[in-house]
């Protein structure tokens, strides 16, 4: 669901389709933690995220969209930098 959202909502114009097709998600466990990586496989993916003050970014907007649902499903909680529950 997260990968489909990122691919469907990436704000750049597809010229080759490589960047959109090159978005990947991996989920794995590391002890008590579950880790989700959402990343680009194309070498210019980083530039899509940072050029023009993030105008073409999709990684962080996708994570921000899905973080509350992921934390709720995992039984975790989201806290602010100050340590207060959000």
C-alpha positions in Angstrom: 0.0 0.0 0.0 2.8 2.4 0.9 4.8 1.6 -2.3 1.6 2.0 -4.5 0.9 5.4 -2.9 4.5 6.6 -3.5 4.5 5.4 -7.1 1.0 6.9 -7.8 1.7 10.2 -6.1 5.3 10.9 -7.1 5.2 14.5 -8.4 7.7 14.3 -11.2 6.9 13.8 -14.9 7.8 10.4 -16.1 10.2 10.5 -19.0 11.4 6.8 -18.9 9.3 5.4 -16.0 12.6 4.2 -14.3 12.3 6.4 -11.2 8.7 5.5 -10.5 9.4 1.8 -11.1 12.6 2.1 -9.1 10.8 3.0 -5.8 11.1 0.1 -3.4 10.0 -0.8 0.1 11.6 -3.3 2.5 10.3 -4.2 5.9 12.4 -6.3 8.3 12.9 -6.9 12.0 16.0 -6.0 14.0 15.5 -7.4 17.5 12.6 -5.5 19.1 12.3 -3.1 16.2 10.5 -3.3 12.9 12.2 -1.2 10.2 10.7 0.0 7.0 12.9 1.4 4.2 11.3 3.3 1.4 14.0 4.2 -1.2 15.0 4.9 -4.8 17.0 2.4 -6.9 17.8 4.9 -9.6 21.1 6.8 -9.1 19.3 10.2 -9.5 16.6 9.4 -6.9 18.3 11.5 -4.3 18.2 14.5 -6.6 14.4 14.0 -7.1 14.1 14.3 -3.3 16.2 17.4 -2.7 16.1 19.6 -5.8 14.1 22.8 -5.7 13.6 22.5 -1.9 12.0 19.1 -2.2 9.4 20.0 -4.9 9.7 16.5 -6.4 10.1 14.6 -3.1 7.9 11.6 -2.5 9.8 9.6 0.2 9.1 11.9 3.2 5.6 12.9 2.1 4.7 9.2 1.9 6.2 8.4 5.3 4.4 11.3 6.8 1.1 10.2 5.2 1.4 6.6 6.5 3.3 7.0 9.8 0.2 7.3 12.1 -1.3 4.2 10.6 1.9 2.2 10.8 2.4 3.1 14.4 -1.2 2.4 15.3 -1.1 -1.0 13.6 2.2 -1.9 15.3 0.8 -0.9 18.7 3.3 1.9 19.0 2.8 5.5 19.6 4.1 8.7 18.0 5.7 11.3 20.2 6.9 14.8 19.6 10.5 15.9 19.9 9.5 17.1 23.4 8.4 13.6 24.3 4.7 14.4 24.4 2.2 12.0 22.8 0.8 13.2 19.5 
